[in-house]
Amino acid sequence: MTMPLAKATPVALRVLIIDDHPVVAEGWDRITRGRIDCEVSAASGPCEGFRAWRREAPDVIVIDLTMGERKLAGLRLIERLRAAGAKVPILVFTMHRSPIIARRALQAGCNGIIMKDFPSDEICQALIEVAAGKDHVPSDLARKIALLERPGAMAAPRLTPREMDILRAISEGLSYREIAERVGISYKTVTNVSQTLKDKLGASSFADLVVKAIRHLEQTGDAV
């Protein structure tokens, strides 16, 4: 007598959340409950997240861009993962709405971007699409990224060599203290030069300066 074949049990999607706020991982449990069959694990920073990727081999990684003092720590983590040969789909989960930052994240190797304040259904849809090997970028953000390629951009202001050194460090998401150690100057000098950079580039805050730094380096061909 031939026994009927057993039905395969669906395997839950293994999702690794890398964010320095524990409540974010808890939020993903609530967001996905009843919508996606998944197992959520969490890491609180880039180093822990990198180790968790090696240890757990997740089906998809969700990464915040800002962790700790570093404004773009998540961006560097994406680059590190790809450099290490990671093929896992990566979804950026962020509050950053800048098309410059979004384009940088895509260039680093992420597969999708979704905002933290989007409705749960849209967040789940982004996770499903990225996990399936598709790209996902909100339509309004995609249009803004496309507009970055248009001709006629304003000429970039001229900066001194020291300003350029600090600007490159800012574009990497380093804190003022880290910049001071790298460049070999005082913390106060870094803050003073950064204020000058804000004035020259029209930045309203440090977070805005990070965006303007990336744009300036791309305009001048000095992007790292």
One Martini backbone bead per residue (centre of mass of N, CA, C, O) as a GRO file, in nm:
protein
  224
    1MET     BB    1   0.095   0.038   0.024
    2THR     BB    2   0.056   0.367  -0.049
    3MET     BB    3   0.178   0.649   0.090
    4PRO     BB    4   0.116   0.952   0.155
    5LEU     BB    5   0.235   1.249   0.109
    6ALA     BB    6   0.376   1.484   0.284
    7LYS     BB    7   0.340   1.796   0.373
    8ALA     BB    8   0.498   2.076   0.358
    9THR     BB    9   0.642   2.283   0.583
   10PRO     BB   10   0.644   2.593   0.635
   11VAL     BB   11   0.894   2.833   0.632
   12ALA     BB   12   1.014   3.062   0.818
   13LEU     BB   13   1.113   3.380   0.812
   14ARG     BB   14   1.439   3.500   0.853
   15VAL     BB   15   1.487   3.788   1.065
   16LEU     BB   16   1.728   4.052   1.079
   17ILE     BB   17   1.768   4.301   1.323
   18ILE     BB   18   1.947   4.622   1.285
   19ASP     BB   19   1.932   4.798   1.595
   20ASP     BB   20   1.975   5.028   1.873
   21HIS     BB   21   1.658   4.966   1.919
   22PRO     BB   22   1.474   4.725   2.070
   23VAL     BB   23   1.182   4.820   1.985
   24VAL     BB   24   1.202   4.747   1.685
   25ALA     BB   25   1.187   4.439   1.706
   26GLU     BB   26   0.916   4.441   1.851
   27GLY     BB   27   0.766   4.583   1.618
   28TRP     BB   28   0.798   4.355   1.408
   29ASP     BB   29   0.618   4.154   1.551
   30ARG     BB   30   0.361   4.329   1.518
   31ILE     BB   31   0.364   4.383   1.212
   32THR     BB   32   0.378   4.062   1.118
   33ARG     BB   33   0.141   3.974   1.263
   34GLY     BB   34  -0.070   3.796   1.042
   35ARG     BB   35   0.119   3.840   0.766
   36ILE     BB   36   0.400   3.699   0.856
   37ASP     BB   37   0.605   3.417   0.856
   38CYS     BB   38   0.829   3.480   1.128
   39GLU     BB   39   1.170   3.512   1.252
   40VAL     BB   40   1.294   3.726   1.504
   41SER     BB   41   1.600   3.893   1.521
   42ALA     BB   42   1.866   4.069   1.711
   43ALA     BB   43   2.076   4.368   1.674
   44SER     BB   44   2.255   4.662   1.819
   45GLY     BB   45   2.485   4.649   1.586
   46PRO     BB   46   2.722   4.611   1.350
   47CYS     BB   47   2.898   4.390   1.484
   48GLU     BB   48   2.667   4.210   1.583
   49GLY     BB   49   2.533   4.183   1.303
   50PHE     BB   50   2.763   4.042   1.158
   51ARG     BB   51   2.772   3.794   1.343
   52ALA     BB   52   2.474   3.711   1.302
   53TRP     BB   53   2.494   3.648   1.004
   54ARG     BB   54   2.699   3.415   1.033
   55ARG     BB   55   2.532   3.245   1.246
   56GLU     BB   56   2.217   3.255   1.111
   57ALA     BB   57   2.146   3.288   0.816
   58PRO     BB   58   1.944   3.482   0.696
   59ASP     BB   59   1.693   3.577   0.464
   60VAL     BB   60   1.685   3.871   0.603
   61ILE     BB   61   1.785   4.217   0.631
   62VAL     BB   62   1.741   4.477   0.877
   63ILE     BB   63   1.847   4.826   0.844
   64ASP     BB   64   1.977   5.084   1.003
   65LEU     BB   65   2.157   5.381   0.951
   66THR     BB   66   2.132   5.479   1.256
   67MET     BB   67   2.405   5.426   1.497
   68GLY     BB   68   2.463   5.598   1.736
   69GLU     BB   69   2.696   5.836   1.644
   70ARG     BB   70   2.661   5.718   1.369
   71LYS     BB   71   2.485   5.819   1.090
   72LEU     BB   72   2.611   5.566   0.878
   73ALA     BB   73   2.649   5.268   0.989
   74GLY     BB   74   2.462   5.101   0.801
   75LEU     BB   75   2.611   5.158   0.541
   76ARG     BB   76   2.878   5.021   0.622
   77LEU     BB   77   2.753   4.742   0.672
   78ILE     BB   78   2.665   4.683   0.387
   79GLU     BB   79   2.948   4.695   0.266
   80ARG     BB   80   3.066   4.469   0.445
   81LEU     BB   81   2.879   4.241   0.361
   82ARG     BB   82   2.943   4.248   0.057
   83ALA     BB   83   3.253   4.210   0.089
   84ALA     BB   84   3.192   3.917   0.238
   85GLY     BB   85   2.953   3.784   0.040
   86ALA     BB   86   2.671   3.876   0.083
   87LYS     BB   87   2.336   3.770  -0.049
   88VAL     BB   88   2.145   3.889   0.128
   89PRO     BB   89   1.876   4.054   0.174
   90ILE     BB   90   1.830   4.420   0.200
   91LEU     BB   91   1.659   4.633   0.438
   92VAL     BB   92   1.589   4.960   0.477
   93PHE     BB   93   1.519   5.113   0.806
   94THR     BB   94   1.400   5.453   0.807
   95MET     BB   95   1.400   5.826   0.840
   96HIS     BB   96   1.533   5.877   0.585
   97ARG     BB   97   1.454   6.105   0.290
   98SER     BB   98   1.704   6.119   0.133
   99PRO     BB   99   1.812   6.062  -0.191
  100ILE     BB  100   2.114   6.049  -0.133
  101ILE     BB  101   2.110   5.826   0.081
  102ALA     BB  102   1.953   5.621  -0.085
  103ARG     BB  103   2.156   5.594  -0.315
  104ARG     BB  104   2.388   5.501  -0.135
  105ALA     BB  105   2.252   5.240  -0.035
  106LEU     BB  106   2.220   5.111  -0.315
  107GLN     BB  107   2.523   5.118  -0.387
  108ALA     BB  108   2.606   4.935  -0.139
  109GLY     BB  109   2.350   4.688  -0.157
  110CYS     BB  110   2.067   4.733  -0.130
  111ASN     BB  111   1.715   4.630  -0.205
  112GLY     BB  112   1.573   4.831   0.008
  113ILE     BB  113   1.324   5.086   0.111
  114ILE     BB  114   1.188   5.199   0.434
  115MET     BB  115   0.978   5.362   0.646
  116LYS     BB  116   0.899   5.382   0.985
  117ASP     BB  117   0.612   5.557   0.926
  118PHE     BB  118   0.480   5.342   0.783
  119PRO     BB  119   0.261   5.131   0.714
  120SER     BB  120   0.245   4.800   0.782
  121ASP     BB  121   0.171   4.697   0.499
  122GLU     BB  122   0.415   4.833   0.353
  123ILE     BB  123   0.639   4.701   0.516
  124CYS     BB  124   0.565   4.407   0.447
  125GLN     BB  125   0.588   4.435   0.141
  126ALA     BB  126   0.889   4.503   0.140
  127LEU     BB  127   0.985   4.241   0.271
  128ILE     BB  128   0.870   4.041   0.066
  129GLU     BB  129   1.015   4.151  -0.188
  130VAL     BB  130   1.307   4.129  -0.088
  131ALA     BB  131   1.297   3.824  -0.011
  132ALA     BB  132   1.224   3.762  -0.334
  133GLY     BB  133   1.443   3.957  -0.500
  134LYS     BB  134   1.338   4.241  -0.489
  135ASP     BB  135   1.276   4.568  -0.537
  136HIS     BB  136   1.239   4.858  -0.293
  137VAL     BB  137   1.090   5.183  -0.362
  138PRO     BB  138   0.947   5.450  -0.307
  139SER     BB  139   0.815   5.644  -0.548
  140ASP     BB  140   0.899   5.928  -0.446
  141LEU     BB  141   1.197   5.852  -0.400
  142ALA     BB  142   1.264   5.754  -0.686
  143ARG     BB  143   1.217   6.030  -0.821
  144LYS     BB  144   1.437   6.185  -0.661
  145ILE     BB  145   1.672   6.015  -0.757
  146ALA     BB  146   1.637   6.079  -1.058
  147LEU     BB  147   1.677   6.397  -1.024
  148LEU     BB  148   1.988   6.388  -0.956
  149GLU     BB  149   2.062   6.354  -1.279
  150ARG     BB  150   2.014   6.629  -1.349
  151PRO     BB  151   2.088   6.904  -1.495
  152GLY     BB  152   2.202   7.211  -1.340
  153ALA     BB  153   2.370   7.217  -1.108
  154MET     BB  154   2.513   7.363  -0.864
  155ALA     BB  155   2.787   7.496  -0.774
  156ALA     BB  156   3.048   7.417  -0.592
  157PRO     BB  157   3.206   7.502  -0.329
  158ARG     BB  158   3.494   7.616  -0.198
  159LEU     BB  159   3.753   7.422  -0.038
  160THR     BB  160   3.961   7.334   0.187
  161PRO     BB  161   4.158   7.078   0.273
  162ARG     BB  162   4.044   7.054   0.562
  163GLU     BB  163   3.747   7.059   0.485
  164MET     BB  164   3.766   6.803   0.311
  165ASP     BB  165   3.852   6.605   0.530
  166ILE     BB  166   3.599   6.651   0.707
  167LEU     BB  167   3.387   6.591   0.493
  168ARG     BB  168   3.459   6.296   0.446
  169ALA     BB  169   3.406   6.206   0.738
  170ILE     BB  170   3.110   6.293   0.744
  171SER     BB  171   3.016   6.107   0.503
  172GLU     BB  172   3.082   5.845   0.697
  173GLY     BB  173   2.954   5.916   0.995
  174LEU     BB  174   3.129   6.062   1.181
  175SER     BB  175   3.221   6.189   1.459
  176TYR     BB  176   3.381   6.447   1.597
  177ARG     BB  177   3.580   6.274   1.761
  178GLU     BB  178   3.671   6.091   1.526
  179ILE     BB  179   3.774   6.319   1.346
  180ALA     BB  180   3.993   6.428   1.535
  181GLU     BB  181   4.158   6.163   1.537
  182ARG     BB  182   4.209   6.139   1.231
  183VAL     BB  183   4.323   6.440   1.170
  184GLY     BB  184   4.469   6.574   1.433
  185ILE     BB  185   4.256   6.743   1.606
  186SER     BB  186   4.044   6.923   1.767
  187TYR     BB  187   3.724   6.929   1.860
  188LYS     BB  188   3.682   7.236   1.824
  189THR     BB  189   3.782   7.252   1.532
  190VAL     BB  190   3.567   7.070   1.414
  191THR     BB  191   3.321   7.245   1.493
  192ASN     BB  192   3.413   7.500   1.342
  193VAL     BB  193   3.436   7.378   1.057
  194SER     BB  194   3.145   7.268   1.048
  195GLN     BB  195   3.012   7.545   1.054
  196THR     BB  196   3.137   7.643   0.792
  197LEU     BB  197   3.011   7.417   0.620
  198LYS     BB  198   2.720   7.488   0.672
  199ASP     BB  199   2.737   7.769   0.541
  200LYS     BB  200   2.844   7.680   0.255
  201LEU     BB  201   2.608   7.437   0.220
  202GLY     BB  202   2.331   7.492   0.376
  203ALA     BB  203   2.316   7.370   0.667
  204SER     BB  204   2.101   7.302   0.961
  205SER     BB  205   2.260   7.033   1.038
  206PHE     BB  206   2.431   6.752   1.081
  207ALA     BB  207   2.251   6.570   0.912
  208ASP     BB  208   2.250   6.767   0.670
  209LEU     BB  209   2.560   6.764   0.630
  210VAL     BB  210   2.587   6.476   0.539
  211VAL     BB  211   2.428   6.514   0.280
  212LYS     BB  212   2.596   6.754   0.164
  213ALA     BB  213   2.864   6.602   0.156
  214ILE     BB  214   2.789   6.389  -0.050
  215ARG     BB  215   2.711   6.583  -0.275
  216HIS     BB  216   2.977   6.733  -0.303
  217LEU     BB  217   3.157   6.481  -0.367
  218GLU     BB  218   3.000   6.408  -0.624
  219GLN     BB  219   3.039   6.678  -0.781
  220THR     BB  220   3.374   6.664  -0.747
  221GLY     BB  221   3.476   6.350  -0.744
  222ASP     BB  222   3.524   6.264  -0.406
  223ALA     BB  223   3.391   6.012  -0.360
  224VAL     BB  224   3.403   5.713  -0.147
   0.00000   0.00000   0.00000
